[in-house]
Amino acid sequence: MPSPPWRLIIEDSPRSGAANMAVDESIAEAAASGDVPPTLRFYRWQSPTVSLGRFQKIADIDEARVAEQGYDLVRRATGGRAILHVDELTYSVAGPIAEPQMSGGVMDAYMRFSDALLSGLTSLGLSAENAGARARAGRDLSAACFEMPSAYEITAGGRKLMGSAQSRREGYVLQHGSLPLWGDVTRLVEVLSLTCDGKERLRQQLRRQAITLSEALKLPPDAEQPDFLSVAAAMADGFASELDQVLEAGALSADELRRSAELIRVRYADPAWTRQR
C-alpha cells in the first residue's frame, strides 16, 4: 500500500527564534495526535539567532555579547550544541512514532532523513556525503555544533555542511537541522564564553571543519548566492524521491497556530527555559 501523503510547508516569511521552535513542536504534537499528517517544513529566521541544545549549559554563551551583536537567543527542544542561525535554510520533519519513516531507533530515522537530504543536495549539483555511523562528537569539543559532524550528518569535501538533531517524546519524532547557505561559518565564535586565544583557535578549527553551501558549490563571491526557495524545493524533492513519499503543499492549522503561541509564552520566550543551567 502506498504511504499516505505528508504535508509540505515552505515558509518564505521568517519567524523569530521562539516562534520557529514553538511551531516545530506544535506540528509534532498535532501529528502525534493524528490531527495533521507527518510534516516536512522549511523555514528562515527573522533575525540572527543563537540556538542552544536542550541540555547545553547557558554558561557556554556570553549573553552580553549576544545582546551587543543584536542576536536572538533560544533553547531548542532537541539536543546538540550551539548554532547561529543566519543566512541559512532550516528544515524540520515531524510525525508520529508509528509512521514507517520514523520507525526503529533514533539512528534508523536519522539515516533515512540523511539520505533524503543528500538526494536534495545532489540535485543542486553538489557532491556530498554523510559522515557514517561511527562519527561521534567527543567530549573535548567546543560549544559550537559545526566543529565536527556526528553520525549521518552531511559533509562536503570532508567538512560539515549540515547539523541536525532529533527528539522522541510524547509519541512523536521531531528532527530539525541547519543548512548554511552562505556567509562566515565562524560568526558564532564571537558570542561563546571563550578567551581571546580560545576564540581564535576555534575560528581556525571551524574554517577547516565547516562549510557553507555556496562554498561547497565553489561559487565565486560575486555570483548569485543560493536562493532559499530554490534550495527548499530541491530538498523537498529529495525527500519525496528518496523516501518514495508523496508531499502535498499545506499550511499550519488554526490549532497549531494557537498551540505555538502558547508554547512561545510558556517555554521558548521564557527566560527560565532559555537560561537553564
Secondary structure as UniProt FT lines:
FT   STRAND          6..10
FT   HELIX           17..32
FT   TURN            33..34
FT   STRAND          39..43
FT   STRAND          49..52
FT   TURN            54..55
FT   HELIX           58..60
FT   HELIX           63..69
FT   STRAND          72..75
FT   STRAND          82..85
FT   STRAND          88..96
FT   TURN            97..98
FT   HELIX           100..102
FT   HELIX           106..123
FT   TURN            124..125
FT   STRAND          129..130
FT   TURN            133..134
FT   TURN            139..140
FT   HELIX           145..147
FT   TURN            151..152
FT   STRAND          154..156
FT   TURN            157..158
FT   STRAND          159..160
FT   STRAND          163..169
FT   TURN            170..171
FT   STRAND          172..180
FT   TURN            185..186
FT   HELIX           187..191
FT   HELIX           196..209
FT   HELIX           213..216
FT   TURN            217..218
FT   TURN            221..222
FT   HELIX           228..242
FT   TURN            243..244
FT   STRAND          247..249
FT   HELIX           254..263
FT   HELIX           264..268
FT   HELIX           271..274
//
